[in-house]
Amino acid sequence: MNTWGLSAEYTTRPAAMGDAENAVVLFNRCAQELTGERPHDAENQRIEWHTPEFDLDRDTRIVLDRHGTVVGYAEIWDLEEPHVRVHGWGRVDPDHRGRGIGSWLLRWQEDRAQCAVERAPDGARVTLGHGALSKDASTQALLRSFGFEPVRSFCRMVIEMDGPPPPAVWPDGVAVRAFEPDQDLERTVRSVRDAFSDHWGHVDSPFDEELKFWRHWITEEKDFDPTLWTLAMADGEVVGTCLGWPKRHEDDALGWIDVLGVVRPWRRRGLALALLRHAFCSFYARGKRKVGLGVDATSLTGANELYEKAGMRNVRESIAFEKELRPGRDLARRTLQEEGVGDGSG
């Protein structure tokens, strides 16, 4: 069904599981144009589309040309209460840009995002977020034309090790061990929630809902390796986490740190740096000479400064855009309300 002025040469419908391979061709074509990489994988796309509560009929749209080729795609992520920060993602084939597909997909996303407004708490501010690489001028221009505004920058940071990295130096009272899936998932999720409650844009969500998403990913993701998930323990509690993955889909040589966090009482003791260096040593022992992670460019907890201190450098920047769907009381973290809570975790 075509609305909002999309050319009759295109048709639209929700994505289906059988579209994964063709959708990934589109995603990788777009990524390769901007970064030279092909980061998407059909198996992982199916895992993502199987995320609990994600509904392909409700939350996705694809655009097909007259030959049935997928030339556009958009999705909306609005799975958890309190439904105040909705996130959109989309791609348009480079050969089909300038024909209204991106505008059609954004209009669909805004229309779909209105469901969040209806579900959000009374009086709460609701926003729709999007991201664009700093070098992607066309996407940025499109978002601005629809009333989106840049609100934050995020970086990919990488270290390239030409020799063994410095060993970790652990604070007194900390014991370190690998994650054990059968007994550690709930305590790990609670620790990460605590650590990331001080991060820009954080919104408190129900614990059981978040736990369900974590369980889905560690169960379904083929590259999950619990020996790369490090827990810092003190008095029987998880006070710091460093959760790594053996590679990125676009670069088998790149070890990846997905989460690095320290709970508030244990900050400013060197624990975040110790966890980071421990991860570097673990990856180095496995033959990895590059390790990367993503970080808020102006992290409220000073994470970017920590990573620079550890020898990492910024290799890519993206910009977060937001559009207000409904004004009101902002439930998302924008500043730190207390002084002295940062030590570079996250």
Number of C-alpha atoms within 10 A of each C-alpha: 8 14 12 11 10 19 14 11 10 20 17 19 14 17 23 16 14 10 15 18 16 13 25 20 19 22 23 21 20 18 17 13 12 12 13 12 15 18 16 20 17 17 15 17 16 17 17 15 19 16 16 14 15 17 18 16 11 12 22 25 22 24 26 17 16 11 8 10 15 24 23 26 25 22 25 25 20 21 19 17 16 19 23 25 27 26 19 22 17 20 23 24 19 13 8 13 14 11 12 14 23 24 18 20 27 20 15 19 24 17 10 19 25 16 13 23 21 11 12 17 16 10 11 18 20 29 24 24 21 23 21 19 18 16 14 13 11 12 19 21 11 14 22 15 11 13 11 20 18 17 11 17 19 21 21 17 21 22 21 15 16 9 8 11 18 12 14 18 13 18 12 9 9 18 15 16 11 16 21 14 14 7 9 13 16 16 14 24 18 17 22 21 18 17 23 23 18 25 19 18 16 15 19 16 13 10 12 9 14 16 15 13 14 14 15 15 16 15 11 16 13 11 12 17 14 15 15 20 23 24 25 24 16 15 9 9 13 23 27 30 30 26 24 25 20 20 20 17 15 15 13 12 15 22 28 24 22 15 18 26 26 28 25 20 10 17 21 16 13 18 27 29 23 20 27 23 18 21 26 29 20 17 23 19 11 11 11 19 20 21 25 23 21 19 22 21 20 15 21 21 23 18 23 25 15 19 23 14 11 17 13 21 17 19 11 15 18 18 21 18 22 23 20 15 18 17 11 12 12 16 17 18 16 13 12 15 9 8 6 11 19 20 23 23 34 31
